[in-house]
Structures are given as structure tokens and as C-alpha cells.
Amino acid sequence: MALRPTIRFAPLDCPQTGTVLVLAGEGATFSEAAKSCDPSGVLTRAAKIAEFEGKLASTVEVIAPEGASVDRLVAIGAGKTDKLDEIAWSRIGGVAMAAARRATEIVVIADLPDASVSAADIAGLAQGVLLRSYTFDKYKTKKTDDAESKPADKAATITIHCADPAAAEQAFTSAQAVADGVILARDLVNEPANLLGPVEFADKIQALSEVGVEVEILTETEMTKLGMGALLGVAQGSVRPPRLAIMRWNGGAEGEQPVAFIGKGVTFDSGGISIKPAAGMEDMKGDMGGAAAVTGLMHALAARKSKANVIGIVGLVENMLDGNAQRPGDIVTSMSGQTIEVLNTDAEGRLVLCDALWYAKETYKPRFMVNLATLTGAIMVALGQHHAGLFSNNDELSERLTAAGLATAEKLWRMPLGPEYDKLIDSKNADMKNIGGRFGGAITAAQFLQRFVGDTPWAHLDIAGTAMGSPATDISQSWASGFGVRLLDRLVRDNYEA
């Protein structure tokens, strides 16, 4: 894996060596602290020549600057200071990490000419550094000879000079916990399916006990006793046994009703008997992006000592085809007692989630439930890859999720639910069928899940377009994005902590 940078904080000062990155305000203006690192004003000259105007996330660079002993000077645009929010600061951090390239001694002068920079701003910048530094190369045995992409021989040390380093370091504790949760989610999604099946995934979850999460793992024996026929039906074609992982973080008041997050964890999805086309099937190692996000979220909440009671539940299965695989036309009985006619074995995620949702509702009586799943290609047809689909039976929960998405740039778009869509999954042979026809596929999948939540406030996030293979950003260059961790952490932080 790529070497993780060490982040330190220090008072405003100018170093004598290494790579120095300074912030530029709108119009390519620099603070006095930045100017002290550039006594000959070469950045100002370079900015004029390069038509650098300090726009957010833009850069200009000078190698071996005249009059300074440092190796490189880089200016990073901060844009309009009144527009600097959490997203902007994380982007600045991501750009800083990219601009540093293979340098191992890096200084960031986090100061602006016409605005104060808070400890929270510095923490956001540092979080962006960590998220941008992530790469998944643990299985590469031969490294490239290309100087630009060749990994550094040792981990970078990034010192962020700021007005109040002690406050910044304290604020970074929480930001780092969330970054670690995102990185955990990315690691899980990036892992190949031969090395991360349901049992191995459950083992990764068990490790969360080290940060204080209570973990319980149910095997197929316990799930059979509970009557989870829908989840078990998906798993029956694989030699790798299923698991249901329950994570509990008790950071709120004793006895306070918890909130619950549920994730789809299909560690590989062949489509079963309704087999997928060969082209692109390798990406189905990521069909557990919802479970990965819930796992990363639980790590983040525990590591930052969230003052909330939170339940995380993930159904872990592999959807394969063999002589014992589920067949199109089979009828299974869910934990709720409702029967399901399985017309397409590639519509398996909803079968996993319906038993997990019912278990969460009946066992923990949560204030609300949010499930995440790489559920349908149809949501990508509707929304592309810049928004996840949001379906909900509760306006307040929807509004809070949408606000959290806007604050973190993990954006959601609410989609419709209604009886006219629900009737499309009625079956002649069972209580319902697992597909609803060609049109509105993301909606009928959500309608299916809604039949298992009762009156509990609930939201379904279809993250098929955002969890894997989504467009690269300033803080994510990975195939797996870790989508959902920052979004849901923000939801809890803003609305459900004491």
C-alpha cells in the first residue's frame, strides 16, 4: 500500500528547505507569512506569466526559486474567501498532496491575506491531504520506473503551519477518524473477491472492537433459526458461507433509542443463474460498497467518540451459480414472513437487505434506518455518477440527509415512491416478486425494500454510481471512493449527538 503521510502542526514560520506550499487569495494575493517564504517575489511573477488568479484548487509552481533556499514553491488557489467551506478546504488539502508529488519533506503555510483560518479549516485541509494520498497498490510486486508515478521511498511528513497549531491538532483528531473510516471503506471495496469473501469481511469487522465497537457475527445457523430465507437464498449457490455482522456503538445516553445503518454486502455478484455479461463483471467485487460504507462509518464514529447510540448491520453473501444455486421462479420466505418470488437472481441485493432491515427494525427499534447499497444500474441511468439516489418515507430524514450530502459533496437526489410503483412488484404466486419490469427499476427496488420497514422512518441510498468507478476528484483518485462515510458521519454529527 502507499505510504501514509505523517501530518504535523506548527506555528506560522518559513522553512529553510524542502517543498513549500502557500495559499493564494483571489487575485493571486499572498499573506505576509507566505511572502516571507518568497523574498524575491518569484511566485507573484510566475502567477502573472501563468495567468494564475488564485481560483480555488488552481496551482502555480516555481522550482529552485531565486532568493530562497527551498527546493520548490507552490501556490494553491483558495478562491473567494467568503466561499471557503468544508468542501473547499478538503479540496485544498487534496491539491496540496498532489502538488507535493514525491517530496517527503513538505510544508504548507495555511494562511490567507484577507481572512482568518480556523482550526476546523486546518483540520479539513489535513483530512483532504490524507484522502488524496490514498492509493491501492498492495498487490503490485513490480513498481514503475516512471519518475512521476514512482512511489516515494519513505512516507512524507507534512507540516501545516497555522495560527493556532494546538487547536488545529485537536480538531484534526475528529477529522482523521473520519478519514480513516473512508480509507477503510475504500480498502474493503478495492480488495479482490477471492481474498475478501463474507467470512473475511466479517473478520475485518470484528477488528472494530479495537476502537470500542461491540461486534456480533451471525452464521448461517443463527440466520436459519431467525428465518432469513431471502438472504440465505442468495448465498446458497456459493461454497463461501454468509454472515450477518452487527456493530454497536454506545456513545449516547444509556437507554437512548439508537439510529441504524444497514449495508448490502455482496462480496461478489455473478448474477447467479441469471448470470451477468462477462464484460465488466470483475467490477462486481465492489458490490459490497454499502456494507463497506457502514463499516467505515462505524469506525469513524467510534474513533472520534461520537455521542450517539448507533447500530450498523451488514448482510454478507457471495452470489454464485452452481448446482445448488437459487433458480428463477423459486419462492423464498423472508424473516418478516412475507414470501418473495425470485424472478431474477441478479436482483439479489434487495433480498439480502430485506432480512437485514427487518432484523434491525425488530431487534433494535431504531429512531430511523438508512440502508446503503450498490443496488441498481437504473439509478446510474437516471442520475449518472455525481448523485446517489435517495428514497425515503420520511421528509425530515430526507432533508437532513440531503443537507449532509451538500456539506460533504457526497450528494443525494430524492427519487419518488408511491402505490403506482409498488403494485409493479405484486406477484401472482407470492406476496411480491423481486423485479418490477423494465421501467423505473431503481424505484421498484426501493418499493421492495419499503415493504420491510413498517412505520420506522427510513431512507434507501442507491450508491451504484458513486461507490465505485466514480469520477476522480481532488480528494479521491481511487476506483473505490468510500462514498457514504463522510455523508452519514455528518448526518449523525449535525442531528443526533447529545
C-alpha positions in Angstrom: 0.0 0.0 0.0 1.1 3.6 -0.5 2.9 5.1 2.5 0.6 7.1 4.7 1.9 10.7 5.3 2.6 12.0 8.8 0.8 15.3 9.5 2.1 17.8 12.0 1.1 21.3 13.0 3.4 24.2 13.8 3.3 28.0 14.2 3.5 30.2 11.2 7.1 30.3 10.0 9.1 29.8 6.9 11.2 26.7 6.5 14.7 26.7 5.0 14.5 23.5 3.0 12.1 21.2 1.2 8.9 21.8 -0.7 6.8 24.8 0.5 3.1 25.3 -0.5 1.4 28.6 0.2 -2.2 29.7 -0.2 -3.2 32.4 -2.6 -6.3 34.5 -2.3 -8.4 35.7 -5.1 -6.3 37.8 -7.5 -3.2 35.9 -6.6 -2.7 37.7 -3.3 -0.5 36.3 -0.5 -0.3 36.7 3.2 2.8 38.1 5.0 3.7 34.6 6.1 3.6 33.3 2.5 5.6 36.3 1.3 8.3 35.5 3.9 9.0 32.2 2.1 9.3 34.1 -1.2 11.6 37.1 -0.5 12.3 37.7 -4.2 8.6 37.6 -5.2 9.1 34.9 -7.8 5.6 33.5 -7.2 4.0 36.8 -8.0 6.0 37.0 -11.2 5.2 33.4 -12.1 1.5 33.9 -11.3 1.3 36.8 -13.8 3.1 34.8 -16.5 0.9 31.7 -16.0 -2.3 33.8 -15.6 -2.8 32.3 -12.2 -5.5 34.2 -10.4 -5.9 32.2 -7.2 -9.0 30.4 -8.2 -9.9 27.5 -5.9 -7.7 24.4 -6.4 -5.6 26.0 -9.1 -1.8 26.0 -8.8 1.4 27.7 -10.0 4.9 26.3 -9.2 8.5 27.6 -9.1 11.4 25.2 -8.9 14.6 26.3 -7.1 13.1 29.8 -6.5 15.5 32.8 -6.7 16.4 34.2 -3.3 15.1 31.2 -1.3 16.8 28.1 -0.1 13.7 25.8 -0.5 13.5 23.3 -3.4 10.1 24.3 -4.7 7.5 26.9 -4.1 3.9 26.1 -5.0 0.9 28.5 -4.7 -2.5 26.9 -4.3 -5.6 29.0 -5.1 -8.1 29.4 -2.3 -10.6 31.4 -4.4 -13.1 33.7 -2.8 -12.6 33.6 1.0 -16.3 34.0 1.7 -16.9 30.8 -0.2 -14.4 28.7 1.7 -16.4 25.9 3.3 -15.6 22.3 4.5 -15.5 21.0 0.9 -13.2 23.8 -0.3 -10.7 23.2 2.5 -10.6 19.4 1.8 -10.1 20.2 -1.9 -7.2 22.5 -1.0 -5.6 19.7 1.1 -6.1 17.2 -1.8 -4.5 19.6 -4.3 -1.6 20.2 -1.8 -0.9 16.5 -1.6 -0.9 16.2 -5.4 1.3 19.2 -5.9 3.8 17.9 -3.4 4.4 14.9 -5.8 7.2 12.7 -4.5 8.6 15.1 -1.9 9.0 13.8 1.6 9.5 17.0 3.5 6.5 19.2 2.8 5.4 22.5 4.5 2.0 24.1 4.0 1.7 27.7 5.0 -2.0 27.7 5.9 -2.6 31.5 6.0 -4.6 33.9 3.8 -4.2 37.6 3.3 -7.7 38.8 4.0 -9.3 36.1 6.1 -8.7 34.1 9.3 -8.2 30.4 9.0 -9.8 28.4 11.8 -8.7 25.2 13.5 -11.7 23.4 11.7 -10.4 24.8 8.4 -6.9 23.4 9.0 -8.4 20.0 10.1 -10.4 19.9 6.8 -7.3 20.7 4.8 -5.4 17.9 6.6 -8.2 15.5 6.0 -8.0 16.3 2.3 -4.3 15.5 2.4 -5.0 12.1 3.8 -7.8 11.2 1.4 -5.8 12.3 -1.6 -2.8 10.3 -0.5 -4.7 7.0 -0.7 -3.8 4.5 -3.4 -4.4 0.8 -3.6 -1.3 -1.0 -4.8 -0.7 -3.6 -2.1 -0.7 -6.4 -4.7 1.8 -4.8 -7.1 5.2 -6.5 -6.9 6.9 -4.5 -9.7 7.0 -0.8 -9.4 7.0 1.6 -12.3 10.2 3.3 -13.5 8.3 6.4 -14.4 9.6 9.2 -12.1 6.2 10.9 -11.9 4.2 7.8 -10.7 7.0 6.0 -8.9 6.2 5.8 -5.2 8.3 7.6 -2.6 10.9 5.6 -0.7 9.6 6.8 2.6 6.4 8.3 3.9 6.0 12.1 3.5 6.0 14.4 6.5 3.6 17.3 6.0 3.9 20.2 8.5 1.0 22.6 8.4 2.0 26.0 9.7 -1.0 27.9 11.1 -2.1 30.5 13.6 -3.1 28.0 16.4 -1.4 24.6 15.9 -2.7 23.2 19.2 -6.3 23.9 18.3 -5.7 22.5 14.8 -4.3 19.3 16.2 -7.2 18.9 18.4 -9.7 19.5 15.6 -7.8 17.1 13.4 -8.4 14.2 15.8 -12.0 14.0 14.7 -11.2 14.7 11.0 -8.6 12.0 11.0 -11.1 9.5 12.5 -13.5 10.2 9.6 -10.7 9.9 7.0 -9.7 6.6 8.5 -13.2 5.4 8.1 -13.3 6.4 4.4 -9.9 4.7 3.8 -11.2 1.5 5.5 -14.3 1.6 3.2 -12.1 2.1 0.1 -9.8 -0.8 1.1 -12.7 -3.1 1.5 -14.2 -2.3 -1.9 -10.9 -2.4 -3.7 -10.0 -5.9 -2.3 -10.4 -8.7 -4.8 -13.2 -11.1 -4.2 -11.0 -14.2 -3.9 -9.4 -12.6 -0.8 -12.4 -10.9 0.7 -15.5 -13.1 1.0 -18.2 -12.9 3.6 -16.1 -14.6 6.3 -13.1 -12.4 5.6 -15.2 -9.3 5.6 -16.7 -10.4 8.9 -13.2 -10.7 10.3 -12.4 -7.2 9.2 -15.5 -6.0 11.1 -14.5 -7.9 14.2 -11.4 -5.8 14.3 -13.5 -2.7 15.0 -13.7 -4.0 18.6 -10.2 -2.4 18.9 -11.8 1.1 18.7 -14.7 0.2 21.1 -17.4 -1.1 18.7 -19.3 -4.1 20.0 -19.4 -6.7 17.3 -21.6 -9.8 16.8 -21.4 -12.1 13.9 -24.3 -14.4 12.9 -23.6 -17.5 10.9 -26.0 -19.4 8.6 -27.0 -21.5 11.6 -28.3 -18.5 13.5 -29.8 -16.9 10.4 -31.7 -20.1 9.6 -33.2 -20.1 13.1 -34.2 -16.5 12.5 -35.9 -17.4 9.2 -33.8 -15.3 6.9 -34.8 -17.2 3.8 -34.3 -14.3 1.5 -30.7 -13.6 2.4 -29.8 -17.3 2.6 -31.3 -18.0 -0.8 -28.8 -15.6 -2.4 -25.9 -17.4 -0.6 -26.9 -21.0 -1.3 -25.0 -21.2 -4.7 -21.7 -20.3 -3.1 -19.2 -22.5 -1.2 -18.4 -19.5 0.9 -20.9 -19.2 3.8 -22.9 -16.0 4.5 -22.6 -13.8 7.6 -24.7 -11.1 9.2 -22.5 -8.6 11.1 -24.0 -6.4 13.8 -22.0 -3.4 15.1 -23.0 -1.4 18.1 -21.5 2.0 19.2 -22.9 3.2 22.5 -21.8 6.8 22.7 -25.1 8.3 23.7 -27.2 8.3 26.8 -27.9 4.9 28.3 -31.2 3.6 27.0 -31.5 6.2 24.3 -33.1 4.9 21.1 -30.4 4.2 18.6 -30.1 5.1 14.9 -29.4 2.3 12.4 -27.4 1.9 9.2 -27.7 -1.2 7.1 -25.4 -2.2 4.2 -25.6 -4.6 1.3 -22.5 -6.7 1.3 -22.5 -8.9 -1.8 -18.7 -9.6 -1.9 -19.0 -10.8 -5.5 -22.1 -10.8 -7.7 -22.0 -13.1 -10.7 -25.7 -12.6 -11.1 -26.4 -16.2 -10.2 -28.3 -18.3 -12.7 -29.4 -15.0 -14.3 -25.7 -14.5 -15.0 -24.3 -11.1 -15.8 -22.5 -10.4 -19.1 -18.8 -11.2 -18.9 -17.7 -7.7 -19.8 -17.2 -5.7 -16.6 -18.2 -8.5 -14.3 -14.8 -8.0 -12.5 -16.2 -4.8 -11.0 -18.8 -6.8 -9.1 -16.1 -7.3 -6.4 -17.4 -3.9 -5.3 -21.0 -4.9 -4.9 -20.4 -4.6 -1.2 -19.9 -0.8 -1.3 -22.9 -0.3 1.0 -21.5 -2.7 3.7 -18.1 -1.1 3.3 -19.6 2.4 3.9 -21.4 1.2 7.0 -18.2 -0.4 8.3 -16.2 2.7 7.7 -18.9 4.8 9.3 -18.8 2.7 12.5 -15.1 3.1 12.7 -15.3 6.8 12.2 -18.0 7.2 14.9 -16.1 5.1 17.4 -12.7 6.6 16.7 -14.0 10.2 17.2 -16.1 9.1 20.3 -19.4 10.1 18.8 -22.1 11.0 21.4 -24.8 8.8 19.8 -26.0 5.3 20.0 -25.6 3.7 16.6 -26.3 0.3 15.1 -24.6 -0.9 12.0 -25.8 -4.1 10.3 -24.4 -5.6 7.1 -25.5 -8.8 5.2 -22.5 -10.5 3.7 -23.0 -13.1 0.9 -21.5 -14.2 -2.3 -23.9 -14.6 -5.3 -22.6 -17.5 -7.3 -24.1 -20.2 -9.5 -23.7 -24.0 -9.1 -26.0 -27.0 -8.8 -27.4 -25.6 -5.6 -27.9 -22.1 -6.7 -31.2 -20.3 -6.4 -33.3 -20.6 -9.6 -35.6 -18.0 -11.3 -39.1 -18.9 -10.2 -38.1 -20.0 -6.7 -40.2 -18.7 -3.8 -38.5 -17.8 -0.5 -39.8 -16.8 2.8 -38.2 -13.7 4.4 -37.7 -13.2 8.1 -40.8 -11.0 8.1 -42.9 -14.0 7.0 -43.6 -12.3 3.6 -42.9 -14.5 0.6 -40.9 -13.5 -2.5 -40.9 -14.9 -6.0 -37.4 -14.7 -7.3 -37.8 -13.9 -11.0 -34.2 -12.7 -11.5 -31.4 -14.0 -9.3 -29.3 -10.9 -10.3 -31.8 -8.7 -8.3 -30.2 -10.2 -5.2 -29.2 -7.2 -3.1 -32.7 -6.4 -2.1 -33.1 -10.0 -0.9 -30.1 -9.5 1.4 -31.3 -6.1 2.6 -34.9 -7.0 3.3 -33.9 -9.6 6.0 -31.2 -7.2 7.4 -33.7 -4.3 7.6 -36.4 -6.5 9.3 -33.8 -7.7 11.8 -32.7 -4.1 12.6 -36.3 -2.9 13.0 -37.5 -5.8 15.2 -34.4 -6.2 17.3 -33.3 -2.6 18.0 -36.5 -0.4 17.4 -34.3 2.4 16.0 -35.2 6.0 15.6 -34.7 5.6 11.9 -33.0 3.3 9.4 -30.8 4.2 6.5 -29.7 1.5 4.1 -26.9 1.8 1.5 -26.5 -0.4 -1.5 -24.9 -0.6 -4.9 -28.4 -1.8 -5.9 -29.3 -0.9 -9.5 -27.8 0.2 -12.8 -31.0 2.0 -13.3 -30.0 4.7 -10.8 -27.0 5.4 -12.9 -29.2 5.8 -16.0 -31.3 8.3 -14.0 -28.6 10.3 -12.2 -25.2 9.5 -13.6 -22.3 9.3 -11.2 -22.5 12.6 -9.4 -25.5 11.9 -7.2 -26.7 8.9 -5.3 -30.4 8.1 -5.3 -32.4 8.9 -2.2 -35.7 7.1 -1.5 -37.5 7.7 1.8 -40.8 7.5 3.7 -39.8 10.5 5.9 -39.4 14.1 4.8 -37.3 15.2 7.8 -34.8 12.4 7.4 -34.6 13.1 3.7 -33.9 16.8 4.3 -31.2 16.0 6.8 -29.6 13.5 4.5 -29.7 16.0 1.6 -28.1 18.7 3.8 -25.4 16.4 4.9 -24.7 15.4 1.3 -24.3 19.1 0.3 -22.0 19.8 3.2 -19.7 16.9 2.3 -20.1 16.8 -1.5 -21.5 13.3 -1.3 -24.6 14.5 -3.0 -28.1 12.9 -3.0 -31.1 13.3 -5.2 -34.5 12.3 -3.9 -36.5 10.0 -6.1 -40.2 9.1 -6.0 -42.1 6.4 -4.2 -45.8 5.6 -4.5 -48.5 3.0 -4.8 -48.4 3.1 -8.6 -44.8 1.9 -8.4 -45.4 -0.5 -5.5 -48.1 -2.5 -7.4 -45.5 -3.3 -10.1 -43.8 -5.8 -7.7 -47.0 -7.7 -6.8 -46.8 -11.4 -7.7 -49.4 -13.9 -8.7 -47.6 -16.7 -6.9 -46.2 -15.0 -3.7 -46.6 -11.8 -1.7 -44.2 -10.0 -4.1 -41.6 -10.5 -6.8 -38.1 -9.2 -6.8 -38.2 -7.3 -10.0 -40.8 -4.9 -11.4 -40.2 -4.7 -15.1 -38.0 -2.7 -17.4 -39.0 0.8 -16.4 -38.3 2.5 -13.1 -36.0 -0.2 -11.9 -34.4 1.8 -9.1 -37.8 2.8 -7.9 -39.3 -0.6 -7.8 -36.2 -1.9 -6.0 -36.8 0.8 -3.3 -40.5 -0.1 -3.2 -39.5 -3.7 -2.5 -37.3 -2.6 0.5 -40.1 -0.3 1.8 -42.2 -3.4 2.4 -39.8 -4.4 5.2 -39.6 -1.2 7.2 -43.1 -0.7 8.6 -43.6 2.7 10.2 -40.0 3.3 11.0 -38.5 6.4 9.4 -36.3 5.0 6.6 -34.2 6.0 3.7 -32.6 3.9 1.0 -29.4 5.2 -0.7 -28.7 3.6 -4.1 -24.9 4.3 -4.4 -24.3 2.2 -7.5 -22.9 5.1 -9.4 -20.9 6.8 -6.6 -19.3 4.0 -4.6 -17.0 2.5 -7.3 -15.7 3.7 -10.6 -17.0 7.2 -10.0 -15.2 10.3 -11.4 -11.9 11.2 -9.8 -11.9 14.3 -7.5 -9.3 16.4 -5.7 -9.7 14.0 -2.6 -10.4 10.7 -4.4 -8.3 9.2 -7.1 -9.3 5.6 -6.2 -11.6 3.2 -8.0 -13.4 2.8 -4.7 -14.5 6.2 -3.3 -15.7 5.3 0.2 -18.9 7.2 -0.6 -21.3 7.5 2.3 -18.9 7.6 5.3 -18.5 11.3 5.4 -22.1 11.9 4.5 -23.5 9.7 7.3 -21.0 10.9 9.8 -22.1 14.4 9.1 -25.8 13.3 9.4 -25.1 11.9 12.9 -22.9 14.8 14.0 -25.3 17.5 13.0 -28.6 16.0 14.2 -28.3 13.0 16.6 -25.5 13.7 19.0 -26.0 14.8 22.6 
